[in-house]
């Protein structure tokens, strides 16, 4: 509505930037914890208690999971699971990962599905690194959009940050950019 009525928006970008920053912090914490667990497994030792690096994912998924499902994601849930496994089998391949890093990334729902339904911690680390990279760029664009909405900077040239809040809605809702609502 903000975009259609006012041809720009500030409320959504501020809220979305906060949500994205929270998601980034949660994913960084998850990544660090999995990496620490992998490191402990690799070091081993007779008295070292072995932990499954994937056991803690549930609590992070709970923190990130939206309260309702995106309608597009809900109707494609079964197909998505197949694609999730396929996607995760390629995420550690450098050429695929490089191309993925240049994309808009996964919506939050599909991102959670990927980390929830995969058994290889190294693949999850690859995905977490990519999403953090992609979301970091989006977060910077949102902050720049918000900054340029301030009257002091409103005369500065507009750039790709003008679309950041729309990208952030797609990330959090799963709405495909090729579909009109």
N, C-alpha and C positions, 0 to 999 in steps of 0.2 A: 504494500500500500504506500509506504513512504516513497518508493521509487516512482510509482505511477502518479501520485498526487503532487509530490514536491520535486521530482526529478533528481533527488539526492536524499541521502539518509544519514542520520548520525546515531539515532537510538540503537538500531540493530548492530552497527559496527562496534559500538562500545560494549554491548552485552556479549556479542560474539567473540570479541578480542579477549574478554575476561574468561569465557568458556574455553577458548582455544589455549590460553595461557595455563589454565588449570589442567587441561588434557596433556599439554606438553610436560608440565611438572610431574604428573602422575606417570606418564610413559617413561620419562627420564628415571624416576625412582624404580619402576619395574625393570627397566633395562639394567640399571646398576645392580639391583638385587640378583637378577638372573646371571649377570656376568660374574658377580662374586661367588655365586653357587657353582658355576662352571669352573671357576678358578680353584675352589675348594676340592671339587671332584678330581680335577687334574693333578692337584698336589697330593691328595690322598693321605696316606699315613695310617698306621695301625689304630691309633686312638682317635682319629678324625671321624666324626659322625657324618655319614654321607646323607646329603639332602637332595631331593629331586628338584632341579631348578624350575620345573614347570608347576610345582605344587602351589606356589603362591599366586599364580596368575588369576585365580578365582576372585581374590579380594580386590585386585586392580580392575578386573572386568566389572565388578559390582560398582566401583567408584566411577567408571566411565560410561556405564550402560545408561542409555536414555530410558525414561519412564514409559515411553510408548514406542511402538515400532513404526518406522516409515512405511507407508502403504506399498510403495514399490518394492521395498526390501521384503516385506511380509509375503507378498504374492509370489515372490521369486525365491523363497527361502530354500527349498529343496535343490533347485538348480544352483543356487549360490553356494551351497555346501560343496557340490562337485567342482565348481569353478575355484572355490577357496583352496581346496586341496591341490588342484592343478596350479594355481597361482603360487602357492607356497612352495611347490616343488621347483619353481624357477627363481624364486627371490634371491637365492644365494649365488646365482650365476651372474657374473660381473656384467655382461652385456645387457641382460634383462634388467638388472638392478639400476644400471646407468640410465636406461630409457625410462624406467619407473620414476627415478629421482627427478626427471624433467617433466613429469606429468603433474596433475593436480592431486594425485594420491587417491586413497580410498576414502569413501564416506566412513563416518564413525562406526556405523553398524557393520559394514563389511570388514573394517579394520579389526573390530572386536571378534568377529567370526573367525578371521584368520588366526589370531593369537589364541583363541579358545580351542580350536579344533586341529591343532598341529602338535606333533610330538617331538620335534627337533628344536632344541634351544638355540642352536646356531642360526637356523632359518628365522626364528622369531627375532633374534638380535638384528639380523639384516633388515627385516621389515621395520622394526622399531627405529633403527638408524635412518631409514629412508623416510618414514613418516615424520620423525623429528625434524629432518632437513626440510621437507615440504611444508610442514606446519610452521616451522620457524620463519620461512620466507613469507608465508601468508600472514603470520602475526606481525611481521615488520611492515607489510603492506597495509594492514588494518591500522596500525599505529600511525603510519604516514597519512592515511586517509583521514583519521580522526584529527591529526595535527593540522592538516590543510582545511579542515572545517572551521578551525579557529579563525576569527576575522583577521587577525594579524598576518596569517599565512594564506588566506583565501585567494589572493591574487597570483600565487605561485602557479607555474604551469602544472596542469593535471597530467597524470600518467596512469600506469597500470594499476595503481592503488585504488583508482575509482571503481574497479570491479571487485576489489578484495572482499567487501562485505557480502556480495552475492556468492562468491566462491565459498566463503565461510558458511553461508546458509546451506550450500550444497554439501559441504563436508559434514555438517552437523545433522542434516535432515535426510541425506541420501537422494535428494531430488536430482534427476538427470538434467544436465544443462540443455539437452536437445529436446526436452519435452516442455510444452507450455502448460501452465496451470490454469 
